[in-house]
């Protein structure tokens, strides 16, 4: 039984439209599904309020639909929760609920973008959390996903780090060498204000570009330190990329494309550089190559696009970066169009806002950046303290395990829970709050259900859904039924925050149920029905958290 399909079927019977999109009302008292009638005004040449009124009189409740009601320009549908509950719970407990049929469409998602020779910071955490969540949600929605990461491993920042590595004489650690290099970069950045040091760094950069053996060997060695650290981070964070791209491999193909554009008259030379004039598209001038022939972001992105298309077949190419790159990607996509590249139609940019701490905006240039290692230490310390306060007898290993699960839930959920374009003020104390709008709050609801099963026993597989009549039970049934549509909406909009909001609402609805609907002392039918209901809630909470790359601990 699918209530959403039944609503669409009833509407189609009257309207005979090619496609019908439903909305979920912000208030459950307004119904379970809403159909906006604005789109029908042109077709019927009537006011949408009038259309909604007429449809409410024509469409009669049937099957899973118990009421059809007009609310202004909306037609609202109320579902018979008891009728859908039994089959809904069974479907959820079979596993893979909400997974769509394969759509024969492939997405390439490019995310993370952490450079070698620099430290990871909290901004990278928003990128990788968003990117991995979107990959998993798209897969759940029926798409094939290729995970890619594009990283800067050449350029002035590398020269600075290598200068610091050779001149600052910092003691090399046995592990965590990538993070160590990130700190060296910060120190070198400060020293680079001195003119003599600046000149030495410029010389190192030139030697790297001319493939000087001595400096290339240092580059390879230090680059590998960073890549080794990244591999450890990916495993810990729950991410596995299909392809890692680097600026060092796309620069030359990019230069070739720019020179070819110049020959064809698609680009032009001015006094300073090779450019493509996009002013007639209100996109200004896009600089493709410097006068000295040095590659820029634009050069490399053109080369990257060419290599991607040679290596993979895909229908959509998604780039996840900070909002400061919006103009760059508009210029890049317009350039794709001008040179006749398929990437013009395939490409989409998903920008996101800044991540700030209570102290203010981070800046790697000023050396005030909060490195991920430092942030992780604060999160883990706070999470461990909270666990020890709740449990006095846990083993060291169990404390470490729960600390990691809860700390990463706090971090990832906070990075996703705001709309993509909104800035985030990240406060690790609030992010760890078991009672706030946080990852640990959702985890705690899951753990609470696990605790119920230990006390009461597990669901035996049969239930009489007609006894699930309280507002708290109906609310849970309503939220559970929405999960597939939430997945589709999240995938189509590229907004993982839709899923975090849903999980928070589901966890809150469960907590209301928990405080108002006892299971242990209920009669036999009610007890089994409620166990079945919370089993389904447990499954959806776990599935939803997994889509965000967050673990579901059975105890907090």
Secondary structure, 3 states (H helix, E strand, C coil): CCHHHHHHHHHHHHHCCCCCCCECCCCHHHCCEEEECHHHHHHHCCCHHHHHHHHHHHCCCCCCEEEEEEECCEEEEEECHHHHHHHHHHHHHHCCCCCCCCCCCEEEEECCCCCCCCCCEHHHHHHHHHHHHHHHHHHHCCCEEEEEEEECCCCHHHHHHHHHHHHCCCCCCCCCHHHHHHHHHHHHHHHCCCHHHHHHHHHHHHHHHCCCHHHHHHHHHHHHHHHHHHHHHHHHHCCCCCEEEEHHHHHHHHHHHHHHHHHCCCCEECCCEEEEECHHHCCCEEEEEECCCCECHHHHHHHHHHHHHHHCCCCEEEEEEEHHHHHHHHHHHHHHHHHCCCHHHHEEEEEECCEEECCEECCCCCCCCCEHHHHHHHHHHHHHHHHHHHCCCCCHHHHHHHHHHHHHHHHHHHHHCCCCCCCEEECHHHHCCCCCCCHHHHHHHHHHHHHHHHHHCCCCCCCCHHHCCCHHHHHHHHHHHHHHHHHHHHHHHCCCHHHHHHHHHHHHHHHHHHHHCCCCCCCHHHHHHHHHHHHHHHHHHHHHHHHCCCCCCCCC
